[in-house]
């Protein structure tokens, strides 16, 4: 398509609906000139020229019903309201019969009627009116500008506010691809939220440390603000009363690494608990141990991607996500699921669009009904899986067909 103007962005914000994926493909091909759009009725050329004959907004449903079936605006609006309600499927046949009858009375071609009703059905569940889509487009436009020019502030804000579709670990991966340095939690440097440290670094906030009680962390931050940085772990524990639960969580997440001997969190935790019991020789914390601790306490890793950790621990997965860009390749790799969306095929079967990530980058994938049946369950965000499939190209984009 190659368009970045605001009007096009408004269309795209509204067109991406779970039920409309077939018409999205038509829109993309027509906008690229790969499919010639010849309106089956002059009404389509008059009402839907900017979207190449594809119904995009709720207003389009009203306009088509009025123009083709001769409905009043009130009648058409009743259908618009029904499409978003839970009992839509039970009542929709009544409206379909009225629509087809009205079109027949006005001499509309059967093929045009079928095409129109097929598009109207894609509005079931949820859809946007144009003003709503425009507001989303405005936010998208502004967010893209901030992400481009001030990426550290952007990622800190998105993760702190838990915005978007992705877990924090996926945003940190994207931050690194934007050449940001991701710094772990630190008792002397972290705030409660994620923060930007200059234009090139992002600091993990203490809010991400699960198991650390918020009230105690707030007391720590208040004490640091009033009396200055902590000189040692003993200084911190002497100035702030932390429960064992909070202290262990902060230690496991790396907030006390500044005082850990050679980054050894295990020895530091034993020291916090009053020393090593007789006969116990704790193993030094290595890179893999730290990754395990971080996943347990923060559901993210700082030094080692969880896909790489799984590959080392469980073996297999000789490929990488970045290799999906090469078409017609058989690939097998460990990856983190960072996004998933289920849709229904024309036969009503489940298929799924998934975004996988490893340390080399993101890749888009599709699991058709056969793949989901073989797996016996769909993919879910946060899972670390060994996925296999064949790379292909769809609409100019590299996609993994999960097998």
C-alpha positions in Angstrom: 0.0 0.0 0.0 2.8 2.4 1.0 0.4 5.1 2.4 0.9 6.8 5.7 -1.6 9.6 5.5 -4.1 10.0 8.3 -7.2 9.0 6.3 -5.6 5.7 5.3 -4.7 5.1 8.9 -8.3 5.7 10.0 -9.4 3.0 7.5 -6.9 0.5 8.7 -7.7 1.1 12.3 -11.3 0.1 11.6 -10.8 -2.6 9.0 -8.8 -4.9 11.3 -11.7 -6.9 12.8 -11.5 -10.6 13.7 -14.3 -11.6 11.3 -13.1 -9.4 8.4 -9.8 -11.1 7.5 -11.0 -12.3 4.1 -12.0 -8.7 3.1 -8.8 -7.3 4.5 -7.0 -9.4 2.0 -9.2 -8.1 -0.8 -8.6 -4.5 0.3 -4.8 -5.0 0.4 -4.7 -6.5 -3.1 -6.9 -3.8 -4.5 -5.0 -1.0 -2.9 -1.7 -2.4 -4.3 -3.2 -2.9 -7.8 -2.9 -6.6 -7.6 -6.6 -7.1 -8.0 -8.7 -4.8 -10.2 -11.8 -3.5 -8.4 -14.8 -3.3 -10.7 -17.8 -2.2 -8.6 -20.7 -4.6 -9.0 -23.1 -1.7 -8.4 -22.7 2.0 -8.9 -23.6 2.4 -5.2 -20.3 0.8 -4.2 -18.3 3.3 -6.4 -20.3 6.2 -4.8 -20.1 5.1 -1.2 -17.0 2.9 -0.9 -14.4 4.3 -3.3 -11.9 5.3 -0.7 -11.9 1.7 0.7 -12.0 -0.1 -2.7 -15.5 -1.4 -2.3 -14.9 -2.9 1.2 -17.3 -2.0 4.1 -15.1 -0.4 6.8 -17.2 1.6 9.3 -20.5 1.0 11.0 -21.8 4.0 8.9 -21.1 1.9 5.8 -23.6 -0.7 6.9 -26.3 2.0 7.2 -25.4 3.6 3.9 -25.5 0.3 2.0 -28.8 -0.8 3.5 -30.4 2.5 2.7 -29.0 2.7 -0.9 -29.4 -1.0 -1.9 -32.4 -2.2 0.1 -34.3 1.1 0.4 -34.4 1.0 4.2 -34.9 4.1 6.3 -32.0 5.3 8.3 -33.8 4.2 11.4 -34.2 0.7 10.1 -30.6 0.5 9.0 -29.5 1.7 12.4 -31.4 -1.1 14.1 -29.3 -3.6 12.2 -26.1 -1.7 13.1 -27.0 -1.9 16.8 -27.9 -5.6 16.5 -24.5 -6.6 15.0 -22.7 -5.8 18.2 -25.1 -7.6 20.6 -24.7 -11.1 22.0 -28.0 -12.3 20.5 -27.1 -11.2 17.0 -27.0 -14.6 15.4 -30.5 -15.5 16.5 -32.0 -12.3 15.1 -29.9 -11.7 12.1 -31.8 -14.0 9.7 -34.9 -11.7 10.1 -32.8 -8.7 8.9 -31.1 -10.7 6.2 -34.5 -11.7 4.7 -35.7 -8.1 4.8 -32.4 -6.9 3.2 -32.6 -9.4 0.4 -36.3 -8.7 -0.2 -35.6 -4.9 -0.4 -32.7 -5.4 -2.8 -34.8 -7.7 -5.0 -37.6 -5.1 -5.2 -35.1 -2.5 -6.3 -33.6 -4.8 -9.0 -30.1 -5.2 -7.3 -28.0 -8.0 -8.9 -28.0 -11.2 -6.7 -24.2 -11.2 -6.7 -24.1 -7.7 -5.3 -26.6 -8.7 -2.6 -24.5 -11.7 -1.6 -21.3 -9.6 -1.5 -22.9 -6.9 0.5 -24.4 -9.2 3.1 -21.2 -11.2 3.4 -19.4 -7.9 4.3 -22.2 -6.9 6.7 -21.8 -10.1 8.6 -18.1 -9.3 9.3 -19.4 -6.5 11.7 -20.7 -9.1 14.2 -19.0 -8.9 17.6 -17.5 -5.5 17.4 -16.7 -2.8 14.9 -15.9 0.9 14.8 -17.8 3.9 13.7 -15.6 6.4 11.8 -15.1 8.9 14.6 -14.1 6.1 17.0 -11.6 4.8 14.4 -10.3 8.3 13.8 -9.6 8.7 17.6 -7.6 5.4 17.6 -5.7 6.5 14.5 -4.8 9.8 16.2 -3.4 7.9 19.1 -1.5 5.6 16.8 -0.1 8.5 14.8 1.1 10.3 17.9 2.4 7.1 19.6 4.4 6.3 16.5 6.0 9.8 16.5 7.0 9.5 20.2 8.3 5.9 19.7 10.5 7.1 16.8 11.9 10.3 18.4 11.8 9.4 22.2 11.8 5.6 22.4 13.0 5.3 26.0 10.1 7.5 27.2 7.7 5.6 24.9 8.6 2.1 26.2 8.7 3.2 29.8 5.2 4.7 29.5 3.7 1.7 27.6 5.1 -0.9 30.0 4.2 1.1 33.1 0.6 1.6 32.0 0.4 -2.0 30.8 -0.8 -0.8 27.4 -1.1 -2.6 24.1 -1.4 -6.3 23.4 2.0 -7.6 24.5 3.6 -8.6 27.8 6.4 -6.6 29.2 9.1 -9.0 28.0 8.0 -8.4 24.4 8.2 -4.6 24.8 11.7 -5.0 26.2 12.7 -7.1 23.2 11.4 -4.3 20.9 13.2 -1.7 23.0 16.5 -3.5 22.4 15.8 -3.7 18.7 15.4 0.1 18.9 19.0 0.1 20.3 18.0 0.9 23.9 20.0 -0.4 26.8 17.6 -2.3 29.2 18.8 -2.0 32.8 17.5 -4.2 35.5 15.8 -3.2 38.8 18.1 -1.5 41.3 17.3 -0.4 44.8 19.3 2.8 44.3 18.3 3.6 40.7 14.8 2.2 40.0 11.5 4.0 40.7 8.2 2.3 41.1 7.4 2.6 37.3 9.6 1.9 34.4 11.7 5.0 33.6 13.8 6.4 30.8 17.4 7.1 31.7 18.4 9.6 29.1 17.5 8.9 25.5 19.3 5.6 25.2 18.4 3.5 28.3 15.4 2.0 30.0 15.3 1.1 33.6 13.0 -1.7 34.9 10.7 -0.4 37.6 10.2 -2.1 41.0 6.5 -2.5 40.1 7.6 -5.5 38.0 9.0 -7.4 40.9 6.2 -9.8 41.8 6.2 -10.8 45.5 7.6 -7.5 46.7 4.9 -5.8 48.8 4.0 -2.4 47.3 3.7 -0.7 50.7 7.2 -1.8 51.7 8.7 -0.8 48.3 7.1 2.6 48.6 8.7 3.0 52.1 12.1 2.0 50.5 11.6 4.7 47.8 10.5 7.3 50.3 13.5 6.6 52.6 15.9 6.8 49.6 14.3 10.1 48.6 14.7 11.7 52.0 18.0 10.3 53.2 19.9 9.5 50.0 21.1 6.3 48.3 21.8 3.1 50.3 25.5 2.5 50.9 25.1 -1.3 51.4 22.5 -4.0 51.9 23.0 -3.7 55.6 22.4 0.0 55.4 19.2 -0.6 53.4 17.9 -3.2 55.8 18.8 -1.0 58.7 16.9 2.0 57.3 13.9 0.2 55.8 12.0 -2.7 57.5 11.4 -5.3 54.7 9.7 -8.6 55.2 11.6 -11.7 54.1 9.2 -12.1 51.2 9.9 -8.6 49.8 13.7 -8.8 50.4 13.9 -12.2 48.7 11.9 -11.0 45.7 14.0 -7.9 45.3 17.2 -9.9 45.6 16.0 -12.6 43.1 15.1 -9.9 40.6 18.5 -8.3 40.9 17.7 -5.1 42.8 20.5 -5.8 45.2 23.1 -6.9 42.6 25.2 -3.8 43.3 26.1 -5.5 46.6 26.2 -9.1 45.4 29.7 -10.7 45.3 30.4 -11.2 41.6 26.6 -10.9 40.9 26.0 -14.0 43.0 22.3 -13.6 44.1 22.3 -17.0 45.8 25.0 -16.0 48.4 23.3 -12.7 48.9 19.9 -14.3 49.7 21.6 -16.7 52.1 23.2 -13.8 53.9 19.8 -12.1 54.1 18.4 -15.2 55.7 21.1 -15.3 58.4 23.9 -17.2 56.9 24.4 -20.6 55.2 23.2 -23.6 57.2 26.0 -26.1 58.3 26.8 -28.5 55.6 25.2 -26.5 52.8 27.3 -25.2 50.0 25.2 -23.0 47.7 26.2 -23.0 44.1 27.1 -19.6 42.7 24.4 -18.0 40.6 25.3 -18.2 36.9 23.7 -16.6 33.8 21.0 -19.3 33.6 20.1 -19.2 37.3 19.7 -15.4 37.0 17.4 -15.9 34.0 15.3 -18.4 36.0 15.0 -16.1 39.0 14.0 -13.1 36.8 11.3 -15.1 35.0 10.0 -16.3 38.4 9.9 -12.8 39.9 9.3 -10.5 36.9 8.1 -12.7 34.0 11.0 -11.3 31.9 14.7 -11.8 31.5 17.5 -9.2 31.3 20.6 -11.0 30.0 19.3 -14.2 28.3 16.1 -14.5 26.3 13.8 -17.2 27.6 13.8 -18.9 24.2 17.6 -19.2 24.4 17.3 -20.5 27.9 14.8 -23.2 26.8 17.1 -24.2 23.9 20.0 -24.7 26.2 18.0 -26.5 28.9 15.9 -28.7 26.6 17.8 -29.0 23.4 16.6 -29.0 19.8 15.4 -26.0 17.8 18.3 -25.5 15.4 16.7 -22.6 13.6 15.9 -19.0 14.7 12.9 -16.7 14.3 14.8 -14.3 12.0 15.2 -17.1 9.4 11.5 -17.0 8.6 12.3 -14.2 6.1 13.7 -16.9 3.8 10.7 -18.4 2.0 10.1 -22.1 1.6 12.3 -23.2 4.5 11.6 -26.0 7.1 12.3 -24.4 10.5 12.2 -25.5 14.1 13.0 -23.1 16.9 12.2 -22.2 20.5 10.2 -19.0 20.9 8.1 -16.9 23.3 4.5 -16.3 22.3 4.0 -12.6 22.5 0.6 -12.2 20.7 -2.2 -14.5 19.6 -5.5 -14.0 17.8 -8.1 -16.7 17.1 -10.4 -16.5 14.1 -13.0 -18.8 12.6 -12.7 -20.2 9.1 -15.6 -20.3 6.6 -16.3 -23.8 8.0 -16.4 -22.5 11.6 -13.1 -24.2 12.5 -10.5 -22.5 14.7 -7.3 -21.0 13.2 -4.9 -18.7 14.9 -2.5 -15.9 14.1 0.6 -15.8 16.4 3.6 -13.7 16.9 6.7 -15.5 18.1 9.9 -14.0 19.4 13.4 -15.2 20.2 16.7 -13.4 20.7 17.0 -12.7 16.9 13.6 -11.0 16.5 9.9 -11.4 15.9 8.1 -13.5 13.3 4.5 -13.7 12.3 2.9 -17.2 12.0 -0.4 -18.8 11.2 -1.7 -22.1 12.6 -4.5 -23.6 10.5 -7.1 -25.9 12.0 -5.1 -29.1 11.4 -2.1 -27.7 13.3 -4.3 -26.6 16.2 -5.9 -30.1 16.3 -2.5 -31.8 16.4 -1.4 -29.5 19.2 -4.7 -30.1 21.0 -4.8 -26.5 22.2 -4.2 -23.0 20.8 -1.0 -21.0 21.5 -1.2 -18.5 24.4 0.7 -15.3 25.2 3.6 -16.1 27.6 4.2 -19.7 26.5 7.7 -20.7 25.6 7.3 -23.3 22.9 9.4 -25.3 20.4 7.6 -24.5 17.1 8.1 -26.1 13.7 6.8 -25.1 10.3 7.5 -23.9 6.8 8.2 -20.3 5.9 6.2 -18.7 3.2 5.3 -15.3 1.8 1.9 -13.7 2.0 1.1 -10.3 0.7 4.8 -9.5 0.6 5.3 -10.5 4.3 7.2 -13.5 5.6 5.0 -15.9 7.5 5.6 -19.2 9.3 2.9 -21.8 8.6 2.9 -23.8 11.8 2.9 -27.6 11.2 
